Amino acid sequence: MALVPAGPAAITRPHRAARIEDAIQAVIGRRLLQRGWHPTIVAYTGYGAPGWVRVMGRVLLTRLDPEPRRPEKVRGWRSFMTMPVKGAPVIIEAGGGRHEVRADRSGYIDAMVEADLPPGWATATLSCPGAEPVEATIRIVDPQVRFGVISDIDDTVMVTALPRPMLAAWNTFVLDEHARMAVPGMAVLYERLVTAHPGAPVLYLSTGAWNVAPALTRFLSRHLYPAGPLLLTNWGPTADRWFRSGREHKRATLARLAREFPDIRWLLIGDDGQHDQEIYAEFAAGHPENVAGVAIRRLSPTQAVLAGAFPAPSGGSVAAGPPGRRWLCAPDGAGLWRLLRDANLV
């Protein structure tokens, strides 16, 4: 039995933008099927605890190439040239159970299902008519764990200068994924955190689109960041508005994690170029028992200007955060590690 089935929300009449998008996709989808395209499932890393798992993925139409092409540079725009399969029935098999859910209007699967799996890494199998079954990696959090990491991605683990529209478009749609730069010292910081707290989950929360999840996963692996679920969003029209709110996505996800893991105190890591400080402060004020501390990566003066923010003073700092929590700020992973160690947060 699915605890939280996937599928479109019960809205009588979707937003005009959603109706237009659905009509265009329906026409293109029919033509692609006539040309021999087939459904395929893209599985995302999920998470859970003994008794339940959150499984995420997407059903898309793809062309089967009988002659695989040699590897080439992966430009960001390729990730957005996709055709979802609306309402596709998907079978989730996890922990000996079998559950049927349906993809939403954008082809996404996001369902919490019953599954009794031991702590650690596990897998769930996703299958759909006409598509090859795929395995989704699931991180099962030990109920005894009391510490975890929630990290932003853009300008926190990867230099993107995302808030500026033109630079965001260049970084997202044009730049080769291998040309993206990691923020100095952050991978080492995260590895030290999970070493100091065995079993601690690391979740990557971003306003980025699910389309780039495979590229982000490869980036994190290539730069030796700890493996963990990506919690992204859909950039397209929703059932009730033109575009989804990135800030609301982060707020809702943080609140959900507080409900799902009430005994975990999270170290929230972000940067001062977007709205991480504001969102983390709100969460800390509303859920003080779920926040161990806040670590903010301070952008360089150049990065701050590109991101549309004011340059911050140089040097590391420790300040009193919301409801007595420590608020740490440094330009890189090494600086944040020193502050976390001095504040007895590791």
N, C-alpha and C positions, 0 to 999 in steps of 0.2 A: 504494500500500500504506500503510495507516495504521500508524504507528509505535507509537502508544498508543491503541487503540480505546476509544471511549466505551462505557459500558454498566455494568450492575450488577456488583458484585464477586462472586466465586465463593463465596458463602456458602450452605451447605446449607439452613439454616432461618433466615430473617431474624428480627430482634427483633420481639416482640409488637406494639410500637407501630407498626413499619413494616407489619406484616401488617394491622393495623386500618386504618391510613391507606390502604393499597392497596385494601382492600375497599370503603371508603367512596368513594374516588375512582373505582373501577370502576363503581359504581352511578350516581354523579352523571355520569360521563363518558358512559355509554350514553344517559342521558336528554337530555343536552345535544346529543349527535349526532342524536338523534331530533327535536330541536327545530330542527335546521338549523345548529348551530354547526359551525365548520370549524377544522382545524388552522392555526396560524400560527407562524412562526419569529421569535423575538426574538434578534437577533445582538448579541453583546458584542464589544468590542474585544479582539483577540488580540495576540500578539507572536511573534517568531521571529528567525531568523538565516538567512543564505543556506544553503539546503538543507533547512530545516524551518520549520514554523509551528505554533503552538498555537492552535487554533480553538475558540471557546466560544460557546454560545448555548443556547436553550431552545425546546422545542416545546410550545405551549399551545393550548387550545381557545378560540376567540373567536366572538362573534356579529357577523355582518356587518350593519352598520347602513346601509340604503339612503339614509337621510337624515342626513348628518353633523350632529352637534349643534354648537352654538357652543362655543368654548373656555370652560372653567370652571376654578375653582380645583382644583388637584390635591391631594387629601388623601392622606396616607400609606397609609391602610387600603385604598385602591383597588388599590395595588400588590400586596397580598396576596390579593385575591379572584381567584385564578387556578386553572385546571384543567389540569394537565400531561397530556401524551400519553406514556404509558409505552412505552418500547421502540420509539419511532417510528424508521423508517429514514430517515437523512439522507445526502444526497450532498454532499460538499465538493469544490468545484472551486477549485484554487489553483495558480498557476504552471504552468498547462498540464496538471496532473494531476487525476485524478478518484478520489475515495476514498469508500467507503460505511462509515458508522458507525451506531450505534444510540444513541438517547437512553437515559438511565438511568431508574430507576423514578420519578424526579421530573421527567422530561422534559428533563434537562440534557444538553448536548453538551459534552464537553471532550476533545479529541483532538489529538495531535501527529501531523502528517502530513508527508510529503515534499513540498517545494515549493521551487523555485529562483527566488527573488525578490530583486531588488536592494535594498540598504539604503534606508530611508526608509519612507514610508507606502504600503501596498498594500491590496488587497482580496481576499477569498475569497467565493465564492458558495455559499450554503447552500440546498438545495431538499429538499422532502419531499412525498410524495403528498398531493394535496388542498390544498397550501399554496402561496402565491406565493413564488418564489425571493427571497432577500434577500442583501444584501452585508454582509459583516463586515469592518470595518476592521482591518488588521494592521500593527503596528509592527515593521519588520525592522531589527534592530540591526546596525550595521556591525561586522564583526569587529575593526576597528582601535580601536573605542571602549574606553576603559579606566575610565570613570567613569559612574555612574548614580545615580538617586535612588529610594529606596523610602520611601513616605510612608504613614503612618496617615491616616485620614479624620476620625473622630469626635474632636472637641476638638483636632484638629491643623490641619485646613484648614476645618472647619465646627464651630461651637459647637453641641453637642448635649447635654452633661451625661448621657451615655449610661449610665454604671454604675448610677445610681439607677433602679430598676425603674419607678416611676410616671412619672418624667420621661422615661425612655426610651420608655415606651408613648405618652406624649403627643407627643413629638417624632417618633416613627416612624409612628404610626397616625393622628394627628389633625391635626397642624400642616400648614398649607399649605406646599408646598415653596418657594414664593417668600418665605415669612416666615423661612426659615432664614438665619442670619447667618454670614458668613465671618470667620475669625480675622484680625485686622488684620495687614497686611503679609506674609502668607504667600504670596499669589499673586505679589507683586513679588519675594519671595525666590526662588521657584521659577523665575520667568522669568529672573532674574539668573543662577541656576545653569546653566540650559540655554544661556544666552548665553555664559557663561564656558567651557562645555564643549560645543561643537557636536556634535550627534549623540547626546548623552547621553539615555538613556531615562528616563522618569518613570513609575513604577508605583505605583498606589494600593492598598495592602494593608489590608484591614479585616475585622473579624468581622461586618460587616453582611450582610444577606441579599441574594441575587441579585435578589430581587423589586424592590428599590429601585435597581437599577443604572441604568435609564433616567433616574430623577429625579436621581441623583447625577451622571450625565454632564451633564445640563442645568445643574445647580448649578455644576459645575466650569467649564463653558464660559461661563456667565453671569458668573462672578466672575473670568474671564480666567486660570484656572490652565492650565498646559501640558497638552495632550491626552496621554492615556496609558491603558493597560489598567487596568481595575478587577479586583482579585483578591478576590472576595467568597466567601461560603459559603452553604450551605443550612441554614436554621434548623430544618427539620423532623426527624422521626425518621430515623435511619440504619439500615443493615442490622444493626447490632450494639449500638445504644444508643438511649436516648430522645431525646437531643439531641446535636448535634455540638459538639465543644469548640472554642471560638473561639481559645483559646491554641494548641491543637495545630494548628489551621488555619494560624496565622501561622508557627509553627515549621516545619511541613512545607513551606510555600510558600517561606520563606527558604532552606531547605536545597535545595529544587528549583532555585531561581534560581542558587544557588551552583554546582550541577552543570551547569546549562544555559549559564551565562556565567562560566566559571572565571577569565577574565582581567579581569572587571570588578570594580572596588572601589566598593562602594555607600556612599552617604551615607544613613544610616538616620534618618528624621525621625518623631518621635512626640510624645507628651505624658506628663505625670506623673500623669494621673488614672486610668489603667488599668494594664495590665501591660506596656506598651511597654518600659520600662527593663529589666525582668527578661528579657524575650524577646530584646531587642537585645543585652544583656550575654551571654546564653547563646550567641547566634549569633556574636558577636565573639570569644568564647573558643574556639569550635569552628572558626571560619573566619576567622582574623585576616587572611589574605591577601585576603579579599573585603570588608573593611570599611575605608572611608576615614575614617569618623568617625561620631559619633552626635550628633544635634541634638534636644534635648528642649524642647518648648514648655511652659513652666511655667504652670499654671493660676493665675488670680487667686484670692485667698482665698475669695471667694464661689463661684466655679466649683469649687474644690477641695472645699469642703464639700458642694456639690450632688453632686459625683462620688464622695463617700465617702472622700476623701483628706485628708491633713493639709496645710494651707497651707505653702508653702515660703517661705524668706526672700526678700525682694525683691532686685532687681538681677541683672545677668547674671553668669555664672560659666563658667570653663573649668577642667575637672578632668581628671586622668589617668583614662582609661577602661580597659576590659579590654585585655589584652596591649599596653599602650602607646598605645592609641588615644585620641584626644581626645574628651572628653565635654562637650558644650556645652549650656548651659541659659539660656533667656531667655523673657520673657513674650509675645513677638510676633516677627513675621518680621523687622522692622528690627533688633531686638536680636540675633537669631540670625545675620543677615547680617554684622553687625559682628564677632561672635565668630568666624565662619567665615573672614572676611577676615584677622583678626588671627592666626588659627591656620594661615594659609596652606593652607586646605582648599578655596579657590576660585581 
